[in-house]
C-alpha cells in the first residue's frame, strides 16, 4: 500500500466520521469525491500497461570487459497518456552495469516513443540474455502501482579476449621459400609458399609480378603461391564433460578457451591460416580459417562452447589427424588428458606432424580434482608441453615457443 493511498483512505474515513456526526452534506460530497479519485486511479493503473510496446537492441558482439550498449525502446500506442512509469532491466550473471539500469518517466504521451539506453559489460565470455524488463506503471496521482514484466529480451555474444603472443616463434622448418635477400614477402606473411610462375591475369596483385621473367618473356608474369603445409596450425580444445574445474570466471575451461583464442589470433595474423577443432554435445566441430576476418567465426564458437562433450581428447585428436597435412602442427589444450593421448601424439609424430600440449592444471583450480597424465608423459611421446596454473601469465607462458618442434 502506497503512502498516497494510505493518506487518502485516512482522510476519507475521518471526513466520513465528521459527516455522520454533523450530518453535513458538503462533507459527504468530499468523501464521495475522494472515493471516486481512488476508483479512477485504480482503473487507470490497471489499464495503462496494455498500451505499451517494446523493442530491444543489444550490441551483440563484444569482448570481455568491453562496454556494450543496451537499449530498450518504449512506445505508447494508446489514446491516453501514461504516467509515472518506472523501468528496471534485468542483467544476467557475470554482466555488470556502471549504474543500476533503472529509469523513471513522469509521463508518456499518446504516440510518443522514448529510448532508454545504458552501458554494461561482461566479465566472462559467453552468450547472455538481457532481460526481461520489469515495468511499474501508475495513475496520474501515483496512488496505485502495477508491476508488469515484459519479455523484451536481447542476446549478447561476448568473445574471449585473445592474448597477444608477439614473441611466439616457429621453427626454421616453416621458413618461406619465397623469401629472398633476407626480406619476407607479403605472401609469406599470409601463410603462402612459392609454387611457380604463370602469365598475368586480370585481378592479380601487381606486387606479385615477377619482373625478371616479365623482361625475359616480354609479357607480364606473376609469382604463383600455394599454402604451405608447414604453416598449418590446428588447435584442439578439450571440452569433454567433467573436465572443467573451478568456479565463476576462474575455471580451467575459461583458461583453455583463452589459450585457443590466442593461438587462433596468432596463427591468422602471422600465417593467414588456422584450424579449430572440439567435440561438444552437438558433435564434432571443425573450422578452417583462411583469412584474418575468419577469426570472429572462431571467437563466436569459443564464446558458446561449454564443457559438455562426450569424447576424450585423444579421440578428438585421432579424428582430426587425417585432416592435418604432413609437416603441419597441432596444439592440444586440455585439463584432463586421458591415458591414450600419449599414443595419439606418437602417431602424429610418425606422420611428421609437430604436436604441442597446453595442460591447464586442474588441481590449482580445485584441490579436489583428480590427477591425470603428467606433462612428462606427453613430452616422452614427443610433444612440446607447457603447464598452466591458476593465476599464471598466459602471455609469458605461451610466448617463446609453444609450437616449436
C-alpha positions as CSV (number, residue, x, y, z in Angstrom):
1,X,0.0,0.0,0.0
2,X,1.4,3.3,-1.1
3,X,1.7,6.4,1.1
4,X,-0.7,8.3,-1.1
5,X,-3.3,5.6,-0.8
6,X,-3.0,5.4,2.9
7,X,-3.3,9.2,3.2
8,X,-6.5,9.3,1.0
9,X,-8.1,6.4,2.9
10,X,-7.4,8.1,6.3
11,X,-8.8,11.4,5.1
12,X,-11.9,9.7,3.7
13,X,-12.5,7.8,6.9
14,X,-12.0,10.9,9.0
15,X,-14.3,13.0,6.9
16,X,-16.9,10.3,6.8
17,X,-17.0,10.3,10.6
18,X,-17.3,14.1,10.7
19,X,-20.1,13.9,8.2
20,X,-22.0,11.4,10.2
21,X,-21.7,13.4,13.4
22,X,-22.7,16.7,12.0
23,X,-24.8,15.4,9.1
24,X,-23.0,17.8,6.7
25,X,-23.8,17.2,3.0
26,X,-20.7,19.0,1.8
27,X,-18.5,16.7,3.8
28,X,-20.3,13.6,2.4
29,X,-19.7,15.1,-1.1
30,X,-16.0,15.4,-0.4
31,X,-15.8,11.8,0.9
32,X,-17.5,10.7,-2.3
33,X,-15.0,12.7,-4.4
34,X,-12.1,11.1,-2.6
35,X,-13.5,7.6,-3.1
36,X,-14.1,8.5,-6.8
37,X,-10.5,9.6,-7.2
38,X,-9.3,6.3,-5.8
39,X,-11.5,4.3,-8.1
40,X,-10.5,6.2,-11.2
41,X,-6.8,6.0,-10.2
42,X,-7.1,2.2,-9.7
43,X,-8.8,1.7,-13.1
44,X,-6.2,3.9,-14.7
45,X,-3.3,1.9,-13.3
46,X,-4.8,-1.4,-14.4
47,X,-5.3,-0.3,-18.0
48,X,-2.1,1.7,-18.6
49,X,0.3,-1.2,-19.2
50,X,-1.7,-2.6,-22.1
51,X,-0.9,0.2,-24.4
52,X,2.9,-0.1,-24.0
53,X,5.1,-1.7,-26.7
54,X,8.8,-2.5,-26.6
55,X,11.7,-3.1,-28.8
56,X,15.1,-4.2,-27.6
57,X,18.6,-3.7,-29.1
58,X,21.8,-5.1,-27.7
59,X,25.4,-4.7,-29.0
60,X,25.7,-8.4,-29.6
61,X,29.4,-8.9,-30.3
62,X,32.0,-7.5,-28.0
63,X,35.0,-8.8,-26.0
64,X,35.2,-9.4,-22.3
65,X,35.2,-6.2,-20.1
66,X,34.3,-4.2,-23.3
67,X,31.4,-1.8,-22.9
68,X,28.2,-2.8,-24.7
69,X,25.2,-0.6,-25.3
70,X,21.8,-2.0,-24.1
71,X,18.8,-0.1,-25.5
72,X,15.0,-0.6,-24.9
73,X,12.6,1.5,-27.0
74,X,9.2,2.2,-25.3
75,X,6.1,3.4,-27.2
76,X,2.7,4.4,-26.1
77,X,0.2,3.1,-28.6
78,X,-2.9,4.1,-26.6
79,X,-5.0,7.3,-26.8
80,X,-4.4,8.4,-23.3
81,X,-1.2,9.4,-21.6
82,X,0.6,7.1,-19.2
83,X,2.1,8.5,-16.0
84,X,4.9,7.6,-13.6
85,X,6.4,4.7,-15.5
86,X,9.4,3.0,-13.8
87,X,11.5,0.6,-15.9
88,X,14.1,-1.7,-14.4
89,X,16.2,-4.0,-16.6
90,X,17.4,-7.5,-15.5
91,X,21.1,-8.3,-16.1
92,X,22.3,-12.0,-16.2
93,X,25.1,-13.4,-14.0
94,X,28.6,-12.1,-14.9
95,X,27.2,-9.0,-16.5
96,X,27.6,-5.6,-14.8
97,X,26.5,-2.0,-15.3
98,X,28.2,1.1,-14.1
99,X,24.8,2.3,-12.8
100,X,21.6,0.4,-11.9
101,X,19.6,0.1,-15.1
102,X,16.5,1.9,-13.8
103,X,14.6,4.7,-15.5
104,X,11.6,6.8,-14.4
105,X,9.4,8.5,-16.9
106,X,7.0,11.2,-15.5
107,X,4.7,10.8,-18.5
108,X,4.4,9.1,-21.8
109,X,2.0,10.8,-24.2
110,X,-0.1,9.1,-26.9
111,X,2.1,8.1,-29.9
112,X,5.3,9.1,-28.0
113,X,8.4,6.8,-28.2
114,X,11.4,7.0,-25.9
115,X,14.7,5.2,-25.9
116,X,16.2,4.0,-22.7
117,X,19.9,3.1,-23.1
118,X,22.8,2.3,-20.7
119,X,26.3,0.8,-20.8
120,X,27.1,-2.7,-19.4
121,X,29.9,-5.2,-19.7
122,X,30.5,-8.9,-19.2
123,X,33.4,-10.2,-17.0
124,X,33.2,-13.6,-18.7
125,X,32.9,-14.8,-22.3
126,X,29.6,-16.4,-23.3
127,X,26.1,-15.8,-24.7
128,X,24.0,-13.6,-22.5
129,X,20.3,-13.0,-22.4
130,X,19.5,-9.5,-21.2
131,X,16.0,-9.0,-19.7
132,X,13.2,-9.3,-19.0
133,X,12.1,-5.7,-18.3
134,X,10.3,-5.0,-15.0
135,X,7.9,-2.1,-15.5
136,X,5.9,-0.3,-12.9
137,X,3.0,1.8,-14.2
138,X,1.0,4.2,-12.1
139,X,-2.0,6.5,-12.2
140,X,-1.6,10.3,-12.5
141,X,-1.6,10.8,-8.8
142,X,0.8,7.9,-8.0
143,X,-1.7,6.2,-5.8
144,X,-1.7,2.7,-7.3
145,X,1.3,1.0,-8.9
146,X,1.2,-2.1,-11.1
147,X,4.3,-4.2,-11.8
148,X,4.2,-5.9,-15.2
149,X,7.1,-8.0,-16.6
150,X,7.8,-7.6,-20.4
151,X,9.7,-10.4,-22.2
152,X,11.8,-7.8,-24.1
153,X,15.0,-9.8,-24.1
154,X,18.1,-9.5,-26.2
155,X,21.1,-11.7,-26.8
156,X,24.7,-10.5,-26.5
157,X,27.7,-12.6,-27.6
158,X,30.8,-11.9,-25.6
159,X,34.1,-13.1,-27.2
160,X,37.1,-14.3,-25.2
161,X,39.8,-11.7,-25.5
162,X,43.0,-13.2,-27.1
163,X,46.4,-12.6,-25.5
164,X,48.9,-11.0,-27.9
165,X,51.7,-13.5,-28.5
166,X,54.2,-11.1,-30.0
167,X,57.3,-13.2,-29.3
168,X,56.0,-16.6,-30.3
169,X,58.3,-18.1,-33.0
170,X,58.1,-21.2,-35.1
171,X,61.0,-23.4,-36.1
172,X,63.1,-23.0,-39.2
173,X,61.1,-25.7,-40.9
174,X,58.3,-23.2,-41.6
175,X,60.5,-20.7,-43.4
176,X,59.2,-19.4,-46.7
177,X,61.0,-20.4,-49.9
178,X,59.7,-17.2,-51.5
179,X,61.9,-15.1,-49.3
180,X,65.0,-13.6,-50.9
181,X,67.7,-11.3,-49.7
182,X,66.5,-11.6,-46.1
183,X,63.3,-9.8,-46.9
184,X,60.0,-11.5,-46.1
185,X,57.4,-11.2,-48.9
186,X,53.7,-10.3,-48.3
187,X,52.9,-13.8,-49.5
188,X,54.9,-15.4,-46.7
189,X,53.2,-13.3,-44.1
190,X,49.8,-14.6,-45.3
191,X,50.9,-18.2,-45.0
192,X,51.6,-18.9,-48.7
193,X,54.7,-20.6,-50.2
194,X,56.3,-20.3,-53.6
195,X,54.9,-22.6,-56.2
196,X,55.9,-21.2,-59.7
197,X,55.3,-18.5,-62.2
198,X,52.5,-18.0,-64.7
199,X,51.1,-15.4,-67.1
200,X,49.4,-12.4,-65.6
201,X,45.6,-12.5,-65.4
202,X,43.2,-9.6,-64.7
203,X,42.8,-9.2,-61.0
204,X,46.3,-10.4,-60.0
205,X,48.0,-8.2,-57.5
206,X,50.8,-6.0,-59.0
207,X,53.1,-6.8,-56.1
208,X,53.2,-10.4,-57.4
209,X,54.7,-9.5,-60.8
210,X,58.0,-11.4,-61.4
211,X,60.0,-8.7,-63.2
212,X,62.9,-10.8,-64.4
213,X,60.6,-13.3,-66.0
214,X,58.4,-10.4,-67.4
215,X,61.5,-8.9,-69.0
216,X,62.7,-12.3,-70.4
217,X,59.3,-13.3,-72.0
218,X,58.3,-9.7,-72.8
219,X,54.9,-10.2,-71.1
220,X,53.6,-9.8,-67.6
221,X,54.4,-12.8,-65.4
222,X,53.4,-13.3,-61.8
223,X,54.5,-15.5,-59.0
224,X,52.1,-18.2,-58.0
225,X,51.8,-19.4,-54.4
226,X,50.2,-22.3,-52.6
227,X,49.5,-22.7,-48.9
228,X,52.4,-24.4,-47.2
229,X,51.6,-27.4,-45.1
230,X,54.4,-26.4,-42.7
231,X,52.3,-23.3,-41.8
232,X,49.2,-25.3,-40.9
233,X,48.3,-24.9,-37.2
234,X,45.4,-26.9,-35.7
235,X,44.1,-26.1,-32.2
236,X,42.3,-28.9,-30.5
237,X,40.3,-27.8,-27.4
238,X,39.2,-30.4,-24.9
239,X,35.5,-29.7,-23.8
240,X,34.6,-33.1,-22.5
241,X,32.0,-33.1,-19.7
242,X,33.6,-33.2,-16.3
243,X,36.9,-31.5,-17.4
244,X,36.0,-28.0,-16.1
245,X,37.4,-27.2,-12.7
246,X,37.0,-24.1,-10.7
247,X,34.0,-21.7,-10.4
248,X,32.7,-18.5,-12.0
249,X,35.2,-16.7,-14.2
250,X,38.1,-18.6,-12.9
251,X,37.9,-22.1,-14.4
252,X,40.1,-24.4,-16.4
253,X,37.7,-24.1,-19.4
254,X,38.0,-20.3,-19.4
255,X,41.8,-20.5,-19.4
256,X,41.7,-23.2,-22.2
257,X,39.3,-21.1,-24.3
258,X,41.6,-18.0,-23.9
259,X,44.6,-20.1,-25.0
260,X,42.7,-21.3,-28.0
261,X,41.6,-17.8,-29.0
262,X,45.2,-16.5,-28.6
263,X,46.7,-19.2,-30.8
264,X,44.0,-18.7,-33.5
265,X,44.7,-15.0,-33.5
266,X,48.4,-15.5,-33.7
267,X,48.2,-18.1,-36.5
268,X,45.9,-15.9,-38.6
269,X,47.8,-12.8,-38.0
270,X,51.2,-14.3,-38.9
271,X,50.3,-17.0,-41.4
272,X,46.8,-16.4,-42.5
273,X,45.6,-19.9,-41.8
274,X,44.5,-22.0,-38.8
275,X,42.1,-24.7,-37.8
276,X,40.0,-25.2,-34.7
277,X,38.5,-28.5,-33.5
278,X,36.5,-29.6,-30.5
279,X,33.8,-32.1,-29.7
280,X,30.7,-30.7,-27.9
281,X,27.4,-32.2,-27.1
282,X,26.2,-31.4,-30.6
283,X,29.0,-33.4,-32.3
284,X,32.4,-32.7,-33.7
285,X,33.3,-29.2,-34.8
286,X,36.0,-28.4,-37.4
287,X,36.6,-24.9,-38.5
288,X,39.1,-24.0,-41.3
289,X,40.1,-20.3,-41.0
290,X,41.8,-18.9,-44.1
291,X,41.6,-15.1,-43.5
292,X,42.1,-12.8,-40.6
293,X,38.5,-11.9,-40.8
294,X,37.6,-15.5,-40.1
295,X,38.9,-15.0,-36.5
296,X,35.4,-13.8,-35.4
297,X,33.9,-17.0,-36.6
298,X,36.2,-18.9,-34.3
299,X,35.7,-16.5,-31.4
300,X,31.9,-16.9,-31.7
301,X,32.3,-20.7,-31.4
302,X,34.6,-20.2,-28.5
303,X,32.1,-17.8,-26.8
304,X,29.4,-20.5,-27.0
305,X,31.5,-23.6,-26.1
306,X,30.7,-25.5,-22.8
307,X,32.3,-28.5,-21.2
308,X,29.5,-30.8,-22.3
309,X,31.2,-33.2,-24.8
310,X,31.3,-36.9,-24.6
311,X,34.6,-37.7,-26.3
312,X,38.1,-37.7,-24.6
313,X,40.7,-35.5,-26.2
314,X,42.6,-38.5,-27.6
315,X,39.6,-39.5,-29.8
316,X,39.3,-35.9,-31.0
317,X,42.9,-35.9,-31.9
318,X,42.5,-39.2,-33.8
319,X,39.6,-37.7,-35.7
320,X,41.5,-34.6,-36.5
321,X,44.7,-36.4,-37.6
322,X,43.8,-37.2,-41.2
323,X,42.8,-33.5,-41.8
324,X,46.2,-32.2,-40.8
325,X,48.8,-32.1,-43.7
326,X,52.2,-33.7,-43.2
327,X,54.5,-31.1,-41.8
328,X,51.8,-29.2,-40.0
329,X,51.4,-28.5,-36.3
330,X,48.8,-29.3,-33.8
331,X,48.3,-27.9,-30.3
332,X,46.1,-29.8,-27.7
333,X,44.6,-27.7,-24.9
334,X,43.3,-29.8,-22.0
335,X,42.9,-30.0,-18.3
336,X,42.2,-33.8,-18.3
337,X,44.5,-35.6,-20.7
338,X,43.4,-39.3,-20.9
339,X,45.7,-42.3,-20.9
340,X,45.5,-42.7,-24.7
341,X,46.6,-39.2,-25.5
342,X,50.3,-40.1,-25.5
343,X,49.7,-42.8,-28.1
344,X,47.8,-40.3,-30.3
345,X,50.8,-37.9,-30.1
346,X,53.2,-40.7,-31.1
347,X,51.0,-41.4,-34.1
348,X,51.2,-37.7,-35.1
349,X,54.9,-37.6,-34.7
350,X,55.2,-40.7,-37.0
351,X,53.2,-38.7,-39.6
352,X,55.7,-35.8,-39.2
353,X,53.1,-33.6,-37.5
354,X,54.5,-31.4,-34.7
355,X,52.5,-31.6,-31.5
356,X,52.3,-29.2,-28.6
357,X,50.2,-29.6,-25.5
358,X,49.0,-26.8,-23.2
359,X,48.0,-28.6,-19.9
360,X,45.8,-26.5,-17.6
361,X,46.5,-27.8,-14.1
362,X,43.1,-28.7,-12.6
363,X,44.4,-29.0,-9.0
364,X,45.4,-25.4,-9.0
365,X,41.8,-24.5,-9.6
366,X,40.2,-27.2,-7.4
367,X,42.3,-29.1,-4.8
368,X,39.8,-32.0,-5.0
369,X,40.4,-32.6,-8.7
370,X,42.0,-35.9,-9.7
371,X,45.5,-36.1,-11.2
372,X,45.7,-37.0,-14.8
373,X,48.5,-37.9,-17.2
374,X,51.6,-35.7,-16.4
375,X,53.4,-33.4,-18.7
376,X,56.5,-35.6,-18.7
377,X,54.4,-38.5,-20.2
378,X,53.4,-36.3,-23.2
379,X,56.9,-34.9,-23.6
380,X,58.3,-38.5,-23.8
381,X,55.7,-39.1,-26.5
382,X,57.1,-36.2,-28.5
383,X,55.0,-33.2,-27.6
384,X,56.3,-29.7,-26.6
385,X,54.4,-29.2,-23.3
386,X,53.6,-26.3,-21.1
387,X,51.7,-26.4,-17.8
388,X,49.4,-23.5,-17.0
389,X,48.3,-23.0,-13.4
390,X,45.7,-20.7,-11.9
391,X,46.9,-17.1,-12.0
392,X,49.7,-17.7,-14.4
393,X,50.6,-15.0,-17.1
394,X,49.4,-16.6,-20.3
395,X,51.4,-14.2,-22.5
396,X,54.7,-15.2,-20.9
397,X,53.9,-18.9,-20.9
398,X,52.7,-19.2,-24.5
399,X,55.2,-16.8,-26.0
400,X,58.6,-18.1,-26.7
401,X,58.0,-21.4,-28.5
402,X,54.9,-23.4,-27.7
403,X,54.7,-24.5,-31.3
404,X,58.4,-25.1,-31.8
405,X,59.3,-28.6,-32.8
